[in-house]
Amino acid sequence: MNNKGMLAVGELGKKLAETGRLKLRPLCVYGTDEIPGGAVPSYNIDRCIAKAAYTAAIIDDTPPVYIEAGHEQCCAGGLLWMGFAEPHPKLKYFVTVGTPDFRGGVAEHLKSTPELFDEQRERAGIITPPGRYIVISPCTDDIAPESIRSLILFAGAEQIRNLCGLAQFSNSDPFFRTLIPAGATCTMMVTFPAGMAGHAPKDSAYVGPTDPTGNIWLPADLLIMGIPAALACQMADDMDESFIGKRGKVAYPQKRLEVGSKDNGCVNESI
């Protein structure tokens, strides 16, 4: 990615945090062939890559984390979706209907058949890590702007609605600028927005997760948005001219109308 005119990574994170009124700090994703100073293996925080990232967003002194091939302490599915491992031959049964010869037949029932799981993986495309190490880090100015692949934001429903609208502001496509994809939480958070999956749309922001296995640690009122770096820069650039900058009280109302109220000024105010 050309860094001409790009914001510093720290500034980009601040602008998106301001735009989305984020309470949790934004993170960025990049690939490197050298472990960044101060970074720790993601499994030092949690074996689940997505949960490790969430921890980095909520706890300010959490260092950058990295993932590499051979991190057997990580969730095996996470290594698969980062492009660092092949799937266990029984994985397609575990995430669907189960099989007696693997974990006693325990199943996650995320897809109706093992064949659908295989087809979904094929449709996602080959997953290629952006470097020997995948790094998930707070947005700081010591990271080269041209190196980041995507950003990760954690936000509530209204914040995500507004961020989706901002992502769509400079584009005429009504369908695919923002997507809710199937797959593991770390996939929609990292793999797809970072452009690591061969068939993933490159210019779409990804919202989710739809994977319920993270519900045990992800708050019920929180969503995740993974944004390709170029789109994140566009969103930051568009902020002032968009509805968020021009009509902030509409985007983030201080007072809300009761549904059923006769004085429903929503339509009149908007037109």
C-alpha positions, 0 to 999 in steps of 0.5 A: 500500500502506498503511504502517500497522504496516509495518516500516522497509525496512531492518528488513524486510530484516534480519528476512528475512535473519535468517529465511533465514540469508542470506549475500547482502544482500536487495534491494527493488524500487520505482518512482519518477519521480525518480532516487534519489540515488546510483543508477546505470543498471543497465547500468553494472553489467551489461547483464543486469538480473538479473545487475546485481541479483545483483552488488548482492547480493554486493558491498556497495558496489554502489549502487542501480540503475535501469532506464528506457525508452530504456536501449538498453545493457540487454538488449532482453529485460530492457527488454521484461519491465520494460514499457519496450519492445515485443518485437523481431519476431524475438524469439519465434524467437530464444528458441525454434527460430531463424530464418535471417534473425535472428542466423544462425538461432541459437536458445535453445530455451527453448520448443518453438514461437514460438507458445508464446512469444507465448501465454506473454506474453499469459497473463502480461498487460500489463506496467506499470512502477511509475514512470518508473524501476524501482529495485533497491536494498539495503534501507535505512531511507531508502526509504519502506515504502509505496513498495516493491513487492517484495523479492529474496532470494538463498539456497541450497536449504534456506534457500529451502525454509524461506522457502517454508514461512514464506510458506505459514504464514498461508495455507491455499492448498496450491498457489499461495502459492509458484510457480516461473514460466516466463520470464526471470530478471528476470521472476521476480525483478522483474516478477511479484513486483512486481505489474507483470504484469497476470495474475501472482498478487499474493499469491505468492512466486516462486522460480527461475529456470528460465531457463538463460541465467543459469547462467553467472553464477548459482552452481549452488547458489543460488536466487532468491526474489521476494516481494511486499512485503505477503507479505514483511511477513507473513513477517517478522511470522510468523517468531517464531511459525512453525517457524523461531522455535519449532523453529529446529533442525529448520529449520536442523539442526546435525547431519543423519541419514544416509539409510538409518540405522536411527536415523531420528528424523525422523518421531518427532521431528516428530509 
